[in-house]
Structure formats: structure tokens, C-alpha cells
Amino acid sequence: MSNLFPTYARWDVTPASAKGTWLTDKNGKNYLDFTTGIGVCNLGHVPNNVKKAVEEQLEQFWHTSNLFQIDLQEEVAKQLTDASGLDLVFFANSGAEANEAAIKLARKATGRTKIITFIDSFHGRTFGTMAATGQEKIKIGFGPMLEKFEYVPFNDLEALQKAMDENTAALMFEVIQGEGGLNAGDPVFLKQAEELAHNNGSLVIIDEIQTGIGRTGKPFAFQHAGLHPDIVSSAKGIASGFPLGAIIGKKELAEAFSPGSHGSTFGGSPVSLSAAKATLETIFDESFLTNVEAKSAKLFSMLEEALSSVPQVKKLKGKGLMVGIEMAEEAAPYIPAAREKGLLVLTAGTNTIRLLPPLNVTEEEIEQAVSILAETIKEQVTAKA
């Protein structure tokens, strides 16, 4: 009997060790990990430079409080503002906390209360971020949601125009809906949506929890579309698995987050920040991101070649090393079948197989993963025929 609440549909895998793209379970079986903790371990498991930075911080101090001046907070904040083109950072512990902060900041800064998000979006599981999420299935059983959220279809400018009004504090969205099925925003629509919001006096919040920190081949996914958000939320890949989240915003918003307006006991922990600093030094390097784009091209090309003859494969989706294989049926049965062959992958939405390899995955590992995945899909299709 477990003493844990049954909140997760856990796999029959108990990790014993992990390094790079590989995870070993307690039975000694090795897995090629194309989940990376759901887009968290962007440099793979236990990267040496991050481990060294954390060990050095552990020898200094672990925690004080945010009443103290903490140099690491300033250093990591500058890394994030330099990479995003924004000005100020607030540190939290997770993506949901970062999105909560973004919602609070937008409402306080504008004096408005309504926030528009998109159908099939995912922004977290706290009461505020659950209300912001455009998926009814995660709200079942929890009673009335936090008010003043409105959901419109993604890539539908007319619907967005109808929803935008004088009480709209912000438009909040993911450039690619990670949990919703890897649905990408059309760049033209995203620019029009941003212009519509700003012309209305509304802020633009971009949720980069899954798409950020190099995952799509740029520091943040919004940069592919040339957007200029007011607030960006970040977490997952920011600290190689140590708990850290952040919002990055324009300097004009500083007054709304004055002392006492928001806070976090553990947000901006020195240990997590040491991991973040080392992680960002590597990922935000231009040559590293160029390699991400090259590996992305190889992965998409190999998947296209390997799966083009499978009618159940509808299309490939995503960007960078955030890759989806949309099936003509539910994707869930393919996940344990791939796992049995030593490849860890995820679903996104109902019909999409999701791949989130480390950003420093090797070409040989890409080839191995594609071979396993193609074999798995073809066997499953044949078995159902």
C-alpha cells in the first residue's frame, strides 16, 4: 500500500540513476529518455557544469530569505532579461507559481480583472492557473472556478476580437500548446493578437513554461514570431530539475509589484539559482542554440522518412526539440509499447505522441530513438489491423 495520494498514473519504472539522455531503473534496465522530466532536464540528467555549481553553493549557504540581498538572484535575473529583451524578474518555485504571479501582476497593473486565454491551453493546477486553463477536464470536481477568465479558439482572430473588452487585463497564451496537443499559434495570428491586446490597453502574457529555455531553438518561443510581450513566465528547463520558476516583465510594471504585493519563502533559492545560472550560461549561448536547430531538423527529417508510409500518422508538429507525432487515433497505447523497447516518450492532448529530448541529445541517440519509435508504431498498427 502506498502512502501517497493517487494523483499520478505512475509508470512501472523506478529510477535508480540517470546521466545525459539515459535513465536506468532499479532492475538495471536502460531507457533512452525523450521526456527529460517533461521538458525540465534540458541539458540531460546530471550535467557536469550544473552539478559543480550546485556543489559549490551547497558549501556556502542553502537558504536565508528574500529580505537579504542575494547576488545570484541579480545574476540570473540579468541572464533572463538579456535573453528575453525584458527588464525585471520575480522568482517563484514552479511554472504554476510563475503564472499565478503573472495573473496577479496583470490585474494589479491594469486595474482590470478579465483575462483571455485559449481553448486547449494549459497554465497550471492551482486555483488561479486552473481557471486560466482552457481544458475542462482538469477542473472537474473542484467547484466554481476563479472568475473573469474567458476562453476563445486558438488562431481565431474574430473570436478574440469579440472577447476583448475594456475590462480585459491581459491576453495569456502559449506559442505552442504543450499539454494541449502541441498546437502552434500561427505567427500572423499571434502578431495580430498582440496588436489587438495592446491597442485595447491590455497586457500580453506569454506562458513559456514548456517552450522556453532553448526548447524551440531560441531562448524563448515568442522570438520566432517577433512578439513583444509584457510578461513572460518561465520554469521547467530553467534550472535542470531544481525547483525554480520566474516571471520576466517590462520595467513599467515595477510599481504594481512593490514591497508587500507578492512574495515567496523559497522562490529564488540560492541552490536552485546556482543550477539556473550554469544551465542558462550553456543554453543561451548562440552556438548551442544553432545546434538545437540542426538537431531539430535531423529529428523531423528522420521521423518523416520513417513514418511516411504509416497511414495512422497524420502529421508532425512542434518546433525545435519539442516534437509531436499526431496520430489518427489515441496516442496513449504507444507510450508503454515504446517504453517496453527502452524509449521514454509522452502524450500531448489525446492523439499526439510527444518527444522532449535533452537539447544536447546526440545524433546517434536521435537515430536510435527514431528507430525504436518507428518500430513501435508499425507493430502497434499491425497488431490492430
VEXGUVEX-759712 format. One line per 8 residues: for each residue z, y negated, x of C-alpha. Coordinates in nm, 4 decimals. Example, Ala and Ser with C-alpha at 12.3 -4.5 7.8 and 13.67 -1.06 7.14 Angstrom:
% residues 2
0.7800,0.4500,1.2300 | 0.7140,0.1060,1.3670 $
//
This chain:
% residues 385
0.0000,0.0000,0.0000 | -0.0895,-0.3453,0.1306 | 0.1475,-0.6388,0.1147 | -0.1461,-0.8794,0.0928 | -0.2783,-1.0350,-0.2274 | -0.6136,-0.8677,-0.3070 | -0.8120,-1.1926,-0.2749 | -1.0785,-1.0435,-0.0478 $
-1.3149,-0.7499,-0.0993 | -1.2463,-0.6249,0.2501 | -1.4865,-0.4139,0.4544 | -1.3800,-0.0843,0.6052 | -1.3754,-0.2341,0.9549 | -1.0613,-0.3174,1.1549 | -1.1484,-0.5237,1.4650 | -0.9854,-0.4263,1.7938 $
-1.1751,-0.6552,2.0314 | -1.4787,-0.8807,2.0428 | -1.6848,-1.0590,2.3059 | -2.0029,-1.2582,2.2694 | -2.2181,-1.1144,1.9910 | -2.0324,-0.7826,1.9862 | -1.7297,-0.6631,1.7918 | -1.5510,-0.3315,1.8459 $
-1.3389,-0.1712,1.5744 | -1.0187,0.0289,1.6173 | -1.2222,0.3521,1.6177 | -1.4312,0.2341,1.9123 | -1.7490,0.1636,1.7139 | -1.9517,-0.1351,1.8355 | -2.1172,-0.3808,1.5980 | -2.3760,-0.6493,1.6610 $
-2.2092,-0.9395,1.4822 | -2.4531,-1.1613,1.2926 | -2.1732,-1.3034,1.0770 | -1.9719,-1.4835,1.3502 | -1.6763,-1.5230,1.1155 | -1.9106,-1.6754,0.8525 | -2.0630,-1.9291,1.0884 | -1.7452,-2.0032,1.2839 $
-1.7871,-1.8464,1.6285 | -2.0977,-2.0450,1.7176 | -2.0583,-1.9574,2.0866 | -1.9818,-1.5952,2.0071 | -1.6446,-1.4267,2.0372 | -1.4014,-1.5455,2.3058 | -1.6348,-1.7786,2.5001 | -1.5022,-1.8213,2.8529 $
-1.5053,-2.2024,2.8652 | -1.3172,-2.2296,2.5349 | -1.0646,-1.9665,2.6374 | -0.9965,-2.1553,2.9629 | -0.9476,-2.4869,2.7794 | -0.7066,-2.3324,2.5279 | -0.5050,-2.1597,2.8003 | -0.4679,-2.4905,2.9838 $
-0.3464,-2.6643,2.6670 | -0.1024,-2.3855,2.5893 | 0.0646,-2.4551,2.9221 | 0.1087,-2.8250,2.8310 | 0.2243,-2.8550,2.4675 | 0.1323,-2.6999,2.1328 | 0.2406,-2.9494,1.8700 | 0.4069,-3.2868,1.8319 $
0.2980,-3.4736,1.5192 | 0.0408,-3.7314,1.4225 | 0.2983,-4.0053,1.4819 | 0.2119,-3.9691,1.8512 | -0.0938,-4.0904,2.0400 | -0.2927,-3.7774,2.1212 | -0.5688,-3.8248,2.3782 | -0.7547,-3.5092,2.2734 $
-0.7980,-3.6482,1.9218 | -0.9697,-3.9566,2.0623 | -1.1882,-3.7461,2.2916 | -1.3061,-3.5038,2.0226 | -1.3496,-3.7869,1.7721 | -1.5858,-3.9565,2.0174 | -1.7833,-3.6349,2.0592 | -1.8261,-3.6156,1.6813 $
-1.9114,-3.9821,1.6294 | -2.1586,-3.9847,1.9192 | -2.3335,-3.6754,1.7813 | -2.3401,-3.7938,1.4179 | -2.4032,-4.1665,1.4577 | -2.0924,-4.2452,1.2517 | -1.7754,-4.4240,1.3578 | -1.4381,-4.2770,1.2572 $
-1.2810,-3.9317,1.2279 | -0.9930,-3.7772,1.0338 | -0.8830,-3.4288,1.1452 | -0.7790,-3.1570,0.9000 | -0.7375,-2.7792,0.9308 | -1.0320,-2.6399,0.7336 | -1.3523,-2.7157,0.5510 | -1.1821,-2.7344,0.2129 $
-0.9293,-2.9811,0.3512 | -1.2091,-3.1880,0.5038 | -1.3900,-3.2001,0.1699 | -1.0648,-3.2932,-0.0087 | -1.0308,-3.5834,0.2339 | -1.3912,-3.6864,0.1722 | -1.3375,-3.6881,-0.2050 | -1.0196,-3.8930,-0.1754 $
-1.1799,-4.1392,0.0646 | -1.4862,-4.1919,-0.1559 | -1.2809,-4.2546,-0.4684 | -1.0402,-4.4921,-0.2959 | -1.3079,-4.6833,-0.1052 | -1.5274,-4.7421,-0.4103 | -1.2629,-4.7708,-0.6834 | -1.4762,-4.5286,-0.8839 $
-1.3926,-4.1757,-0.9953 | -1.7079,-3.9719,-1.0649 | -1.8691,-3.7539,-0.8001 | -2.2062,-3.5861,-0.8470 | -2.2733,-3.2507,-0.6818 | -2.5470,-2.9899,-0.7207 | -2.5668,-2.6615,-0.9084 | -2.5104,-2.3633,-0.6723 $
-2.3221,-2.5813,-0.4240 | -2.0016,-2.4631,-0.2603 | -1.7385,-2.7062,-0.1304 | -1.4144,-2.5026,-0.1213 | -1.1428,-2.3346,-0.3271 | -0.8702,-2.5978,-0.3558 | -0.8477,-2.7634,-0.6966 | -1.0473,-3.0656,-0.5861 $
-1.3162,-2.8785,-0.3951 | -1.3353,-2.6021,-0.6564 | -1.4059,-2.8733,-0.9131 | -1.6724,-3.0150,-0.6818 | -1.8437,-2.6766,-0.6505 | -2.1428,-2.6173,-0.8754 | -2.0691,-2.2485,-0.9375 | -1.8771,-2.1474,-1.2481 $
-1.7832,-1.8035,-1.1156 | -1.5235,-1.9424,-0.8728 | -1.3489,-2.1403,-1.1495 | -1.2855,-1.8563,-1.3931 | -0.9219,-1.8191,-1.4946 | -0.7880,-2.1396,-1.3406 | -0.7906,-2.3584,-1.6479 | -0.9179,-2.7164,-1.6704 $
-1.0789,-2.8494,-1.3559 | -1.0136,-3.1840,-1.1899 | -1.2113,-3.4390,-1.3874 | -1.5094,-3.6562,-1.3094 | -1.7431,-3.4112,-1.1389 | -2.0980,-3.3762,-1.2683 | -2.3471,-3.1126,-1.1556 | -2.7254,-3.1505,-1.1507 $
-3.0055,-2.9152,-1.0392 | -3.0856,-2.9291,-0.6674 | -3.4108,-3.1085,-0.5779 | -3.4366,-3.2635,-0.9266 | -3.4552,-3.6414,-0.8845 | -3.4933,-3.7129,-1.2563 | -3.1727,-3.5260,-1.3389 | -2.9923,-3.7087,-1.0612 $
-3.1145,-4.0457,-1.1871 | -2.9772,-3.9669,-1.5326 | -2.6377,-3.8660,-1.3916 | -2.5962,-4.1686,-1.1624 | -2.3976,-4.4495,-1.3250 | -2.1655,-4.7422,-1.2490 | -1.8648,-4.5076,-1.2208 | -2.0258,-4.2823,-0.9575 $
-1.8174,-4.2944,-0.6406 | -2.0338,-4.0550,-0.4420 | -2.3148,-3.8070,-0.4271 | -2.1921,-3.4971,-0.2412 | -2.4206,-3.2200,-0.1177 | -2.5108,-2.9598,0.1430 | -2.8502,-2.9961,0.3121 | -2.8762,-2.6152,0.2852 $
-2.6523,-2.4466,0.0289 | -2.4852,-2.1836,0.2452 | -2.2920,-1.9836,-0.0128 | -2.5304,-2.0592,-0.2974 | -2.8245,-1.8659,-0.1538 | -2.9488,-2.0713,0.1451 | -3.1300,-2.3106,-0.0869 | -3.2678,-2.6008,0.1156 $
-3.2914,-2.9582,-0.0001 | -3.6442,-3.0926,0.0109 | -3.6438,-3.3704,0.2774 | -3.8291,-3.6123,0.0489 | -3.5841,-3.5471,-0.2337 | -3.2853,-3.5896,-0.0019 | -3.4115,-3.9285,0.1173 | -3.4754,-4.0386,-0.2412 $
-3.1319,-3.9142,-0.3481 | -2.9631,-4.1039,-0.0662 | -3.1513,-4.4229,-0.1532 | -3.0638,-4.3828,-0.5203 | -2.6942,-4.3433,-0.4393 | -2.6798,-4.6370,-0.2013 | -2.8698,-4.8629,-0.4411 | -2.6078,-4.7715,-0.7011 $
-2.3216,-4.8672,-0.4703 | -2.2248,-4.5016,-0.4363 | -2.1362,-4.3251,-0.1131 | -2.3235,-4.0259,0.0268 | -2.1043,-3.7338,0.1386 | -2.2806,-3.4537,0.3251 | -2.0966,-3.1238,0.3496 | -2.1846,-2.9849,0.6939 $
-1.9130,-2.7193,0.6952 | -2.1627,-2.4365,0.7472 | -2.4763,-2.6241,0.8563 | -2.3097,-2.8391,1.1226 | -2.2207,-2.7987,1.4894 | -2.5686,-2.6959,1.6013 | -2.6253,-2.4236,1.3429 | -2.9683,-2.5600,1.2365 $
-3.0857,-2.6716,1.5805 | -2.9467,-3.0247,1.5643 | -2.5819,-3.1343,1.5818 | -2.5879,-3.1785,1.2016 | -2.8447,-3.0624,0.9467 | -2.8805,-3.4066,0.7845 | -3.0514,-3.5238,1.1037 | -3.3581,-3.3127,1.0272 $
-3.4221,-3.5288,0.7198 | -3.3354,-3.8619,0.8814 | -3.0455,-3.9274,0.6445 | -2.7718,-4.1886,0.6892 | -2.4591,-4.0530,0.5143 | -2.1376,-4.2472,0.4712 | -1.9143,-3.9426,0.5189 | -1.9829,-3.6051,0.6818 $
-1.7430,-3.3114,0.6548 | -1.7261,-3.0523,0.9301 | -1.5303,-2.7357,1.0107 | -1.6263,-2.3694,1.0747 | -1.8134,-2.3909,1.4092 | -1.6208,-2.6914,1.5354 | -1.3541,-2.5058,1.7386 | -1.4788,-2.1493,1.7979 $
-1.2382,-1.9939,1.5494 | -0.9319,-2.2136,1.5913 | -0.8377,-2.3898,1.2645 | -0.9892,-2.7375,1.2570 | -1.1781,-2.9499,1.0085 | -1.2875,-3.3111,1.0156 | -1.4494,-3.5873,0.8221 | -1.6647,-3.8376,1.0075 $
-1.7284,-4.1693,0.8349 | -1.8537,-4.5237,0.8635 | -1.6188,-4.7905,1.0003 | -1.6437,-4.9816,0.6718 | -1.4263,-4.7106,0.5144 | -1.1315,-4.7643,0.7509 | -0.9313,-4.9808,0.5106 | -0.9335,-4.7088,0.2426 $
-0.7629,-4.4669,0.4827 | -0.4876,-4.6976,0.6036 | -0.1425,-4.5609,0.7086 | 0.0161,-4.3526,0.4337 | -0.3060,-4.2958,0.2379 | -0.3757,-3.9473,0.3722 | -0.2325,-3.7114,0.6307 | -0.1856,-3.3602,0.7644 $
0.1001,-3.1957,0.9537 | -0.1214,-2.9626,1.1539 | -0.4531,-3.1493,1.1363 | -0.5747,-3.2348,1.4854 | -0.3558,-2.9758,1.6592 | -0.3812,-3.0051,2.0395 | -0.4597,-2.6346,2.0757 | -0.7433,-2.6458,1.8215 $
-0.8717,-2.9696,1.9721 | -0.8842,-2.8190,2.3190 | -1.1068,-2.5462,2.1754 | -1.3166,-2.8043,1.9935 | -1.3718,-3.0202,2.2996 | -1.5008,-2.7263,2.5047 | -1.7108,-2.5973,2.2133 | -1.8756,-2.9323,2.1447 $
-1.9443,-3.0003,2.5133 | -2.1616,-2.6895,2.5136 | -2.3267,-2.7084,2.1710 | -2.4072,-3.0795,2.1626 | -2.5988,-3.0540,2.4905 | -2.9671,-3.1240,2.4236 | -3.0929,-2.8261,2.6234 | -2.8587,-2.5915,2.4345 $
-2.9925,-2.7139,2.1002 | -3.3502,-2.6753,2.2235 | -3.2688,-2.3109,2.2956 | -3.1271,-2.2705,1.9450 | -3.4586,-2.3838,1.8005 | -3.6501,-2.1453,2.0285 | -3.4304,-1.8522,1.9259 | -3.4695,-1.9511,1.5634 $
-3.8479,-1.9398,1.5951 | -3.8269,-1.5941,1.7516 | -3.5914,-1.4621,1.4832 | -3.8035,-1.5925,1.1949 | -4.1243,-1.4636,1.3567 | -3.9844,-1.1162,1.4188 | -3.8411,-1.0914,1.0664 | -4.1730,-1.1996,0.9163 $
-4.3590,-0.9361,1.1158 | -4.1065,-0.6590,1.0495 | -4.0663,-0.7222,0.6743 | -4.4077,-0.8478,0.5627 | -4.5020,-0.5057,0.4235 | -4.1868,-0.4729,0.2103 | -4.2603,-0.5936,-0.1454 | -3.8913,-0.6312,-0.2256 $
-3.8659,-0.9071,0.0360 | -3.9637,-1.2289,-0.1417 | -3.9318,-1.4842,0.1398 | -3.7392,-1.6004,0.4430 | -3.5176,-1.9072,0.4058 | -3.2966,-2.1309,0.6127 | -3.3223,-2.3262,0.9353 | -3.2147,-2.2769,1.2943 $
-2.9851,-1.9759,1.3181 | -2.8870,-1.9943,0.9516 | -3.1337,-1.7419,0.8126 | -3.1760,-1.5875,0.4698 | -3.3877,-1.2948,0.3505 | -3.4388,-1.3392,-0.0222 | -3.4797,-1.0065,-0.1995 | -3.6280,-0.9305,-0.5397 $
-3.3006,-0.7571,-0.6242 | -2.9304,-0.7828,-0.5435 | -2.8646,-0.8057,-0.1717 | -2.5135,-0.6555,-0.1764 | -2.6161,-0.2875,-0.1224 | -2.7964,-0.3745,0.2016 | -2.4819,-0.5097,0.3697 | -2.2819,-0.1827,0.4070 $
-2.6026,0.0039,0.4903 | -2.6679,-0.2296,0.7846 | -2.3019,-0.2102,0.8836 | -2.3250,0.1676,0.8998 | -2.6021,0.1231,1.1585 | -2.3926,-0.1205,1.3631 | -2.5133,-0.4595,1.2360 | -2.2846,-0.7056,1.0570 $
-2.4589,-0.9381,0.8090 | -2.3609,-1.1212,0.4886 | -2.4915,-1.2107,0.1460 | -2.5593,-1.5617,0.0168 | -2.5763,-1.6033,-0.3578 | -2.6876,-1.2882,-0.5379 | -3.0194,-1.1904,-0.3827 | -3.0112,-1.3180,-0.0244 $
-2.9149,-1.1387,0.2969 | -2.7643,-1.3985,0.5310 | -2.7769,-1.3951,0.9122 | -2.5451,-1.6244,1.1122 | -2.5662,-1.5065,1.4740 | -2.3977,-1.6932,1.7587 | -2.6066,-1.9873,1.8764 | -2.6162,-1.8327,2.2243 $
-2.7380,-1.4941,2.0984 | -2.9796,-1.3323,2.3443 | -3.3419,-1.2440,2.2713 | -3.2584,-0.8770,2.3248 | -2.9825,-0.8990,2.0624 | -3.2223,-1.0662,1.8188 | -3.4722,-0.7841,1.8719 | -3.2030,-0.5217,1.8215 $
-3.0740,-0.6876,1.5031 | -3.4210,-0.7214,1.3518 | -3.4951,-0.3558,1.4286 | -3.1738,-0.2399,1.2576 | -3.2227,-0.4698,0.9610 | -3.5861,-0.3712,0.9039 | -3.4952,-0.0037,0.9237 | -3.2060,-0.0555,0.6814 $
-3.4130,-0.2453,0.4245 | -3.7014,0.0017,0.4346 | -3.4678,0.3012,0.3988 | -3.2885,0.1444,0.1061 | -3.6162,0.0555,-0.0664 | -3.7497,0.4088,-0.0161 | -3.4285,0.5637,-0.1476 | -3.4579,0.3619,-0.4698 $
-3.8252,0.4454,-0.5235 $
//
